[in-house]
Amino acid sequence: MRAEADDRVKRWLPWVVATALFMEQLDSTIVNTAVPSMAASLQVTPLSLKAVVTSYILSLAVCIPVSGWMADRFGTRRVFSSAVALFTFASILCGVSVNVPMLVAARILQGLGAAMMMPVGRLTVIRTFPKSELLRAMNFVIIPALIGPLLGPTVGGLIVHWLSWREIFFVNVPVGLVSQWLIHRHMPDYRGEDQRPLDVVGLVLFGAGAALLSWLLEIFGEHHLDVTTAVIMLLLSFALLGAYGFHAGRTEYPLLRLRLFAVRTFRISVMGGFVTRLGIGGLPFLLPLLYQLGMGLPAWESGLLMMPAAMAAMGMKALSAPILARWGYRRVLTVNTVMSGATISLFSFVGPGTPLVLIVMLGLAQGFFNSLQFSSMNSMAYADIEPADTSMASTIASSMQQMSMSFGLACGSLVTAWFLGGLPQSDQAAVARALHHAFPTLGVLTIVSSLAFWTLRPGDGESVSRGASAAA
């Protein structure tokens, strides 16, 4: 009976997690496509609406560190179910928002739900499947979740074209209800063996430092800030994060156990991935601006042009396991990071006169390389992690991932605003020119991050990439 229960959990758990991730990914991609329409409705500039996106990602980065503690304390099923319910309720609040501050507040609440949802779902998968089956299980979870980015831009474009941007948030309601049904029927309820106390001091230090740093990056693009104030705030954010590092090394139960960075593969995956995502993180926000503001396309056509990347990402998930088994993590990550940076740079040549087939091919290449990059980095992180440390490792990896995406989005917007040089965002030629300078900048940053993966050894990650054969 125990074996039958384990088989049932392994069969249904990927679908449970994938449904929730589908809802989260659908929401984020719909919002990106609707930014120009939202800006017009709320009477603000499109680039200023990056707060709607960054506030959500920032909320994730600040709140994710608590997710591991909550899962260990209250159980994975209860936390995951509460997270989905909060995300669904916050989506309704987003849809009825009447101004930017209200929308940002609702997005922060949404991010709080997602902060519990993503890492707890990943933690449950890691605890259910052995390392020899982990890559296959994680890819299975991601493939249905990628339907969100596949449908999001198109559905968002059509909704904005025929209705209004408010309806894009109500799409989450039926998906959230289905997800709740699956959770209560098939979600296992794991708890931590030790009831460790919550590190409140660490949460304040880390959360305040991360939030201040992200906010500082954001306001650089919108407000005039004197150099003295900017430097003081930057030093303060570093001081808070440094104080957390000092605190974590001297407390028995830290919020994020930084000693896990002593595991070489985990350290390279998380830190190398942090820099890589700084370059990639701005694409979901900048590409719709390129298509709609730079090329003058309507929202639904912009959404269609985002589909090839999602389709390629789905197809790549079926190929990542044999690619990693054949070539290994070191070779795949060093080469693929360069290819990802190159595809980002090539968007600088996309303009009103670019043939549609070339844009589609570039989108396919971008989706393929970026998806392989994320699969490789995310799965390698757990190759040498002991089972007792999986909860903490998942929390740290998720926190760093979301912080890097938040910083990447702010960095991409900041670089674009810098090249725009104060010109009005209604100037199509000026916006296109600024974006054409921003893409190579982000591409070079991504290529530079490949240096981190050169420190890997040829056999690193084989317990994951070669499956059962390596485990034996």
NUKETI-635843 format. One record per residue (C-alpha): x, y, z; residue number from 1. Coordinates in pm, 1 decimal. Each point is the difference from the previous one (the first is absolute). Last residue first. Layout:
BEGIN
<<X,Y,Z>,NUM>
...
This chain:
BEGIN
<<2406.9,326.6,-925.1>,472>
<<-103.1,364.4,36.9>,471>
<<187.4,84.5,-319.9>,470>
<<-190.7,-264.2,-195.6>,469>
<<-330.6,103.3,157.4>,468>
<<11.2,350.5,-134.1>,467>
<<297.1,118.9,-204.3>,466>
<<-72.2,371.6,48.2>,465>
<<-91.8,-12.6,370.1>,464>
<<273.4,-211.0,162.2>,463>
<<225.1,127.8,-279.7>,462>
<<-12.0,352.4,140.1>,461>
<<371.5,72.2,-21.2>,460>
<<199.9,-256.7,-197.5>,459>
<<178.0,243.1,-235.0>,458>
<<88.1,243.1,283.4>,457>
<<-162.9,341.1,32.1>,456>
<<220.4,311.0,19.5>,455>
<<-81.9,86.6,-363.0>,454>
<<-357.3,60.7,119.2>,453>
<<83.5,335.8,156.8>,452>
<<155.2,128.1,-324.5>,451>
<<-339.4,-43.0,-170.4>,450>
<<-115.7,313.6,187.3>,449>
<<191.0,213.7,-250.9>,448>
<<-233.4,-117.9,-276.9>,447>
<<-306.1,114.1,196.4>,446>
<<147.4,346.3,60.8>,445>
<<84.7,25.2,-370.8>,444>
<<-360.5,-79.2,-90.3>,443>
<<-138.8,256.8,243.4>,442>
<<207.5,274.1,-162.6>,441>
<<-79.6,-133.1,-347.5>,440>
<<-374.9,26.6,79.2>,439>
<<13.0,350.2,149.6>,438>
<<139.2,174.8,-309.9>,437>
<<-278.4,-123.3,-227.6>,436>
<<-246.2,79.7,278.4>,435>
<<109.0,364.0,1.0>,434>
<<-25.8,23.7,-380.5>,433>
<<-347.5,-154.9,-0.7>,432>
<<-115.6,241.6,269.9>,431>
<<142.6,299.0,-189.0>,430>
<<-158.8,-107.2,-329.8>,429>
<<-340.8,-49.9,160.0>,428>
<<-2.1,338.1,177.3>,427>
<<-287.7,-48.8,246.0>,426>
<<259.9,-88.0,262.3>,425>
<<104.6,366.0,4.7>,424>
<<378.0,63.6,-14.2>,423>
<<178.2,15.4,337.4>,422>
<<313.1,-178.0,-120.0>,421>
<<-166.2,-309.4,-145.6>,420>
<<336.1,-174.3,45.3>,419>
<<-24.4,41.3,376.5>,418>
<<-368.7,-96.5,5.8>,417>
<<87.4,-324.3,-180.6>,416>
<<285.4,-75.6,241.3>,415>
<<-227.9,66.6,297.7>,414>
<<-277.6,-220.7,-137.6>,413>
<<243.9,-285.9,-60.6>,412>
<<159.2,43.6,343.4>,411>
<<-337.4,10.4,175.0>,410>
<<-101.0,-320.5,-177.4>,409>
<<334.0,-162.4,79.9>,408>
<<-12.9,109.1,363.8>,407>
<<-342.5,-159.7,37.6>,406>
<<114.5,-312.1,-186.2>,405>
<<311.3,-19.1,219.2>,404>
<<-204.1,38.4,317.9>,403>
<<-238.4,-271.5,-117.7>,402>
<<278.6,-248.7,-64.7>,401>
<<184.0,84.3,321.2>,400>
<<-310.4,-65.6,206.8>,399>
<<-90.7,-320.1,-187.7>,398>
<<351.7,-142.3,38.9>,397>
<<12.3,88.3,371.3>,396>
<<-342.7,-150.8,71.8>,395>
<<68.2,-315.5,-203.0>,394>
<<333.0,-48.8,178.3>,393>
<<-167.8,47.9,340.8>,392>
<<-267.4,-259.7,-73.0>,391>
<<246.9,-240.1,-164.9>,390>
<<244.2,3.7,293.3>,389>
<<-105.5,-326.7,167.5>,388>
<<13.9,-177.9,-336.5>,387>
<<369.2,94.4,-48.3>,386>
<<77.1,239.0,-285.8>,385>
<<253.3,-119.7,-258.6>,384>
<<-214.0,8.1,-317.1>,383>
<<-250.8,251.3,135.7>,382>
<<124.9,312.4,-180.3>,381>
<<55.1,-197.9,-319.1>,380>
<<-375.6,-13.9,-60.6>,379>
<<-61.1,375.7,4.8>,378>
<<306.9,97.1,-202.4>,377>
<<-56.2,-255.8,-275.6>,376>
<<-373.5,55.5,-33.8>,375>
<<48.5,378.6,2.5>,374>
<<262.6,-5.4,-274.3>,373>
<<-191.3,-248.6,-214.8>,372>
<<-300.4,232.8,18.6>,371>
<<206.6,304.6,-92.3>,370>
<<160.9,-176.6,-297.1>,369>
<<-324.1,-132.8,-147.8>,368>
<<-212.3,308.7,63.6>,367>
<<259.8,233.5,-153.5>,366>
<<42.5,-221.1,-304.4>,365>
<<-374.8,-17.5,-60.4>,364>
<<-32.5,376.9,43.5>,363>
<<280.6,57.6,-251.1>,362>
<<-174.5,-228.9,-247.8>,361>
<<-329.5,185.7,48.2>,360>
<<166.7,339.2,-47.1>,359>
<<171.5,-128.6,-315.1>,358>
<<-328.8,-132.2,-141.4>,357>
<<-168.2,335.1,59.0>,356>
<<244.9,182.4,-223.9>,355>
<<157.6,302.2,174.9>,354>
<<-119.0,333.1,-142.3>,353>
<<-163.6,132.0,318.9>,352>
<<306.3,-91.1,208.4>,351>
<<199.7,-295.6,130.8>,350>
<<378.5,45.0,-28.4>,349>
<<52.0,63.5,373.2>,348>
<<-182.0,-328.8,60.5>,347>
<<327.2,-168.1,-98.2>,346>
<<154.5,88.7,336.4>,345>
<<-244.7,-221.2,188.6>,344>
<<76.7,-288.8,-238.0>,343>
<<374.8,40.2,65.4>,342>
<<-44.2,3.6,376.8>,341>
<<-192.7,-327.4,-11.9>,340>
<<265.7,-154.6,-226.2>,339>
<<276.1,99.0,242.8>,338>
<<-192.3,-154.4,289.7>,337>
<<-53.8,-315.7,-208.0>,336>
<<371.2,-59.9,-51.6>,335>
<<110.8,24.2,363.7>,334>
<<-316.8,-163.0,133.0>,333>
<<-0.1,-299.1,-234.1>,332>
<<371.5,-72.3,36.2>,331>
<<-0.9,6.4,378.9>,330>
<<-335.0,-171.4,47.1>,329>
<<81.2,-312.6,-197.3>,328>
<<10.3,-62.6,-376.4>,327>
<<-199.4,-319.5,-56.4>,326>
<<-205.5,-19.8,320.0>,325>
<<-61.2,375.1,-11.5>,324>
<<-126.7,-16.0,-357.8>,323>
<<-202.3,-316.3,71.6>,322>
<<-176.6,170.6,294.0>,321>
<<-45.0,337.9,-170.4>,320>
<<-177.2,-134.1,-309.3>,319>
<<-358.6,-33.3,126.9>,318>
<<30.7,333.5,177.8>,317>
<<121.6,153.5,-327.2>,316>
<<-338.9,-38.4,-162.9>,315>
<<-170.9,201.3,270.7>,314>
<<259.7,276.2,-20.9>,313>
<<-35.1,8.8,-378.1>,312>
<<-374.3,53.4,32.8>,311>
<<52.2,273.2,260.9>,310>
<<248.5,183.9,-223.2>,309>
<<-228.2,-36.9,-302.9>,308>
<<-298.6,149.2,191.7>,307>
<<138.1,348.5,72.0>,306>
<<-65.8,112.5,-359.8>,305>
<<-366.5,-94.1,41.1>,304>
<<-26.5,226.0,303.2>,303>
<<139.6,295.7,-193.3>,302>
<<-261.5,-67.3,-267.3>,301>
<<-272.2,8.6,268.6>,300>
<<135.9,320.8,155.2>,299>
<<0.7,198.4,-324.6>,298>
<<331.5,53.0,-183.7>,297>
<<167.8,341.9,-15.7>,296>
<<354.7,-132.8,-47.6>,295>
<<177.0,171.0,291.0>,294>
<<-303.9,54.1,220.8>,293>
<<-184.8,-329.6,-54.4>,292>
<<267.7,-249.0,-107.7>,291>
<<292.3,152.6,188.3>,290>
<<-211.7,69.1,309.4>,289>
<<-126.0,-360.5,-8.2>,288>
<<368.0,-109.4,-15.3>,287>
<<112.9,217.5,291.7>,286>
<<-207.5,-147.5,284.5>,285>
<<45.7,-373.1,-68.0>,284>
<<363.9,71.7,-100.5>,283>
<<117.8,177.0,316.9>,282>
<<90.6,-312.6,195.6>,281>
<<237.6,-144.6,-259.8>,280>
<<297.0,223.0,77.7>,279>
<<-28.3,2.3,377.9>,278>
<<-110.3,-363.1,-25.6>,277>
<<351.9,-105.7,-98.6>,276>
<<150.6,179.4,299.4>,275>
<<-224.1,-184.3,246.8>,274>
<<43.5,-328.2,-187.5>,273>
<<373.6,10.8,64.7>,272>
<<-70.1,59.6,368.1>,271>
<<-261.4,-274.5,36.3>,270>
<<153.2,-265.8,-225.8>,269>
<<358.0,68.1,105.5>,268>
<<-83.8,-10.9,370.5>,267>
<<-214.3,-313.7,-26.5>,266>
<<270.5,-177.9,-198.8>,265>
<<265.3,98.4,256.4>,264>
<<-182.2,-85.6,321.1>,263>
<<152.2,266.1,230.4>,262>
<<-292.6,216.7,-106.4>,261>
<<-206.2,-213.6,236.3>,260>
<<165.4,187.7,284.9>,259>
<<-226.2,293.1,-85.4>,258>
<<-285.8,-151.8,195.8>,257>
<<-280.0,240.2,-92.8>,256>
<<-232.4,99.6,287.2>,255>
<<265.8,-103.9,248.2>,254>
<<-61.4,-270.9,263.1>,253>
<<306.9,-28.3,223.1>,252>
<<106.3,361.7,-32.8>,251>
<<351.7,128.7,-52.4>,250>
<<63.6,-41.5,-372.8>,249>
<<-345.4,129.3,-86.4>,248>
<<58.3,323.0,196.5>,247>
<<316.7,93.6,-189.1>,246>
<<-168.9,-73.9,-334.6>,245>
<<-305.9,197.0,115.3>,244>
<<221.7,292.4,91.8>,243>
<<147.5,-13.6,-350.6>,242>
<<-349.1,17.3,-149.5>,241>
<<-83.4,297.6,221.6>,240>
<<334.1,169.0,-74.6>,239>
<<-45.7,-53.4,-374.8>,238>
<<-341.4,168.3,18.8>,237>
<<145.2,284.2,208.0>,236>
<<287.3,48.4,-243.5>,235>
<<-246.8,37.3,-286.6>,234>
<<-215.5,239.7,201.2>,233>
<<302.2,216.0,85.9>,232>
<<122.9,-6.5,-360.8>,231>
<<-340.4,105.1,-134.6>,230>
<<-34.8,279.5,255.4>,229>
<<343.3,139.8,-85.9>,228>
<<-51.5,-31.3,-375.6>,227>
<<-320.6,200.3,-8.1>,226>
<<-309.5,-187.1,-110.6>,225>
<<-203.7,117.0,-297.5>,224>
<<-283.5,-242.3,-33.8>,223>
<<-120.2,-260.7,-248.9>,222>
<<283.3,-224.7,-115.1>,221>
<<206.3,19.5,317.8>,220>
<<-320.0,-70.5,192.1>,219>
<<10.6,-371.0,-88.7>,218>
<<359.3,-76.0,93.2>,217>
<<-53.8,161.9,339.0>,216>
<<-317.6,-199.0,52.8>,215>
<<187.5,-324.5,-70.7>,214>
<<277.3,89.0,246.9>,213>
<<-244.4,109.6,267.0>,212>
<<-209.5,-317.0,-31.6>,211>
<<302.7,-231.6,16.9>,210>
<<145.9,175.1,304.2>,209>
<<-334.5,22.9,181.2>,208>
<<-83.0,-365.8,-63.3>,207>
<<344.6,-125.4,103.0>,206>
<<20.2,201.6,322.1>,205>
<<-365.3,-40.7,101.2>,204>
<<-9.2,-373.1,-81.5>,203>
<<330.5,-58.2,179.6>,202>
<<-131.2,166.7,315.5>,201>
<<-320.6,-206.4,-20.5>,200>
<<182.8,-332.7,-33.5>,199>
<<-303.2,-226.1,34.9>,198>
<<49.3,-277.7,252.1>,197>
<<99.4,-351.3,-110.7>,196>
<<-253.7,-278.7,37.0>,195>
<<231.1,-288.1,-93.4>,194>
<<-119.9,-287.1,-218.4>,193>
<<-144.7,240.2,-255.2>,192>
<<-345.8,-69.2,-135.5>,191>
<<-123.8,-162.1,-319.3>,190>
<<-369.4,-12.1,-94.1>,189>
<<-40.3,-165.6,-338.7>,188>
<<-221.9,181.4,-254.9>,187>
<<-243.3,-231.6,-186.8>,186>
<<-362.6,64.6,96.7>,185>
<<14.9,332.0,187.8>,184>
<<251.6,145.9,-242.8>,183>
<<-188.7,-110.1,-313.2>,182>
<<-321.0,171.3,110.4>,181>
<<189.5,314.8,95.2>,180>
<<166.7,11.4,-342.0>,179>
<<-335.7,-20.5,-174.4>,178>
<<-124.0,298.1,204.6>,177>
<<317.2,200.6,-73.2>,176>
<<-36.2,-63.5,-373.5>,175>
<<-360.3,124.2,13.2>,174>
<<110.0,323.7,177.0>,173>
<<324.5,69.3,-185.8>,172>
<<-175.0,128.7,-313.3>,171>
<<-134.4,286.4,212.8>,170>
<<334.8,178.9,-23.8>,169>
<<-18.1,51.8,-377.4>,168>
<<-349.1,148.2,34.0>,167>
<<137.8,328.3,130.8>,166>
<<204.4,65.4,-316.3>,165>
<<-314.0,71.8,-198.4>,164>
<<-234.8,-178.4,-241.4>,163>
<<66.8,-77.0,-368.6>,162>
<<363.8,103.5,-50.7>,161>
<<106.6,-38.7,364.8>,160>
<<-156.0,-347.4,12.7>,159>
<<155.1,-94.8,-334.3>,158>
<<346.2,118.8,103.4>,157>
<<-20.3,-173.6,335.8>,156>
<<-113.6,-325.0,-160.8>,155>
<<285.6,21.5,-249.5>,154>
<<268.2,100.9,250.5>,153>
<<-120.2,-248.5,262.1>,152>
<<-63.7,-308.3,-214.1>,151>
<<358.8,-116.5,-48.1>,150>
<<125.9,160.3,321.2>,149>
<<-268.7,-195.3,189.0>,148>
<<49.6,-318.7,-203.9>,147>
<<347.1,3.4,154.3>,146>
<<-150.8,-131.4,324.9>,145>
<<-103.6,-319.2,-180.6>,144>
<<367.2,-56.7,-100.9>,143>
<<148.5,118.1,331.8>,142>
<<-135.9,-277.6,217.5>,141>
<<111.6,-269.2,-243.8>,140>
<<343.2,160.6,-15.6>,139>
<<23.3,-11.4,378.8>,138>
<<-97.8,-368.6,4.6>,137>
<<248.0,-100.4,-272.1>,136>
<<282.2,191.1,168.8>,135>
<<-85.3,-148.6,341.2>,134>
<<-20.8,-368.2,-93.1>,133>
<<359.2,-99.6,94.1>,132>
<<-10.5,254.6,280.2>,131>
<<-285.0,-185.9,170.0>,130>
<<-353.6,141.5,-38.7>,129>
<<-238.4,100.5,279.5>,128>
<<219.9,237.4,200.1>,127>
<<110.7,192.6,-310.8>,126>
<<-357.8,20.9,-129.6>,125>
<<-126.4,132.9,333.9>,124>
<<280.7,256.9,12.9>,123>
<<-86.7,124.4,-350.7>,122>
<<-361.9,49.6,101.9>,121>
<<108.1,171.6,321.0>,120>
<<238.6,223.6,-197.1>,119>
<<-266.1,108.6,-252.3>,118>
<<-311.2,45.9,216.3>,117>
<<117.2,176.7,315.6>,116>
<<158.6,288.5,-189.2>,115>
<<-289.6,-13.5,-249.2>,114>
<<-241.7,95.5,276.5>,113>
<<219.9,286.6,116.9>,112>
<<45.2,109.1,-361.7>,111>
<<-375.8,36.8,-34.5>,110>
<<-6.8,216.2,309.5>,109>
<<273.3,216.4,-154.3>,108>
<<-202.8,7.9,-323.6>,107>
<<-301.6,127.5,194.4>,106>
<<209.4,279.8,148.2>,105>
<<137.5,89.0,-345.1>,104>
<<-352.1,15.5,-142.4>,103>
<<-116.3,224.7,282.9>,102>
<<298.9,229.2,-48.4>,101>
<<-55.8,5.4,-381.6>,100>
<<-366.2,102.3,5.1>,99>
<<-353.0,-144.2,-13.7>,98>
<<71.1,-362.1,92.6>,97>
<<-291.5,-240.2,-61.4>,96>
<<198.1,-257.2,-197.3>,95>
<<295.5,9.5,236.1>,94>
<<-230.7,-75.2,294.0>,93>
<<-132.7,-305.8,-185.0>,92>
<<356.4,-120.3,-55.1>,91>
<<66.7,47.7,372.0>,90>
<<-277.3,-249.8,77.6>,89>
<<150.7,-258.2,-237.0>,88>
<<352.8,44.7,141.0>,87>
<<-131.0,-28.8,356.8>,86>
<<-186.4,-324.0,-79.6>,85>
<<304.8,-147.0,-177.7>,84>
<<222.5,85.1,297.3>,83>
<<-245.4,-146.3,249.8>,82>
<<-5.9,-330.1,-191.0>,81>
<<380.5,-14.4,-20.5>,80>
<<38.7,75.9,371.8>,79>
<<-257.7,-261.3,105.2>,78>
<<139.0,-270.5,-229.1>,77>
<<368.1,62.8,79.2>,76>
<<-37.0,-28.8,375.8>,75>
<<-39.6,263.2,272.6>,74>
<<351.8,25.7,148.1>,73>
<<224.5,-145.4,-271.9>,72>
<<-201.0,171.2,-273.7>,71>
<<-3.4,328.8,194.0>,70>
<<376.9,-8.5,55.4>,69>
<<65.0,-71.3,-367.9>,68>
<<-235.3,277.7,-109.0>,67>
<<149.5,269.9,224.7>,66>
<<292.0,66.5,-237.3>,65>
<<-252.6,45.2,-285.3>,64>
<<-145.1,318.8,152.6>,63>
<<258.9,261.4,-99.7>,62>
<<78.9,-139.1,-345.4>,61>
<<-364.6,-63.7,-86.0>,60>
<<-105.8,345.5,110.2>,59>
<<275.5,137.4,-222.0>,58>
<<-136.2,-195.9,-295.9>,57>
<<-347.5,144.8,51.9>,56>
<<129.0,350.2,66.3>,55>
<<219.7,-31.7,-310.7>,54>
<<-293.3,-61.3,-233.3>,53>
<<-235.7,276.1,113.6>,52>
<<303.0,221.9,67.3>,51>
<<95.1,-51.1,-367.5>,50>
<<-304.2,217.6,-60.3>,49>
<<223.0,307.4,-18.6>,48>
<<139.2,-133.2,-328.5>,47>
<<-346.8,16.0,-156.9>,46>
<<-62.6,366.0,91.6>,45>
<<-304.0,77.0,215.6>,44>
<<-364.2,80.5,-76.8>,43>
<<-154.0,-303.9,175.1>,42>
<<-170.1,-118.4,-319.3>,41>
<<295.6,86.1,-224.6>,40>
<<246.3,-171.6,232.9>,39>
<<-221.6,-307.5,26.2>,38>
<<-12.7,-25.9,-378.3>,37>
<<379.2,27.6,-26.6>,36>
<<48.2,-257.1,281.5>,35>
<<-245.7,-259.5,-137.8>,34>
<<262.4,-234.7,-146.8>,33>
<<199.7,-7.3,323.4>,32>
<<-313.1,-62.0,207.8>,31>
<<-102.2,-302.0,-208.7>,30>
<<347.8,-149.8,41.6>,29>
<<-7.1,31.9,380.0>,28>
<<-351.7,-136.5,39.6>,27>
<<50.8,-302.2,-223.3>,26>
<<320.8,-84.6,186.2>,25>
<<-174.4,3.0,338.6>,24>
<<-302.1,-197.8,-121.0>,23>
<<216.6,-255.9,-178.5>,22>
<<217.7,-29.0,312.0>,21>
<<-310.1,-97.1,198.5>,20>
<<-100.6,-257.6,-260.2>,19>
<<356.5,-131.7,-26.7>,18>
<<20.6,-66.6,375.1>,17>
<<-309.2,-219.9,1.2>,16>
<<90.7,-163.1,-332.4>,15>
<<347.8,-91.1,123.4>,14>
<<-160.4,-147.5,316.2>,13>
<<-237.0,-233.0,-184.7>,12>
<<216.4,-292.0,-114.4>,11>
<<261.7,22.4,272.8>,10>
<<-273.2,14.8,266.0>,9>
<<-179.0,-300.1,-152.0>,8>
<<324.0,-197.8,-16.9>,7>
<<75.2,77.0,365.4>,6>
<<-350.6,-107.1,102.1>,5>
<<34.2,-324.4,-196.7>,4>
<<337.8,-65.8,163.0>,3>
<<-150.7,57.2,345.9>,2>
<<-288.5,-234.0,-79.1>,1>
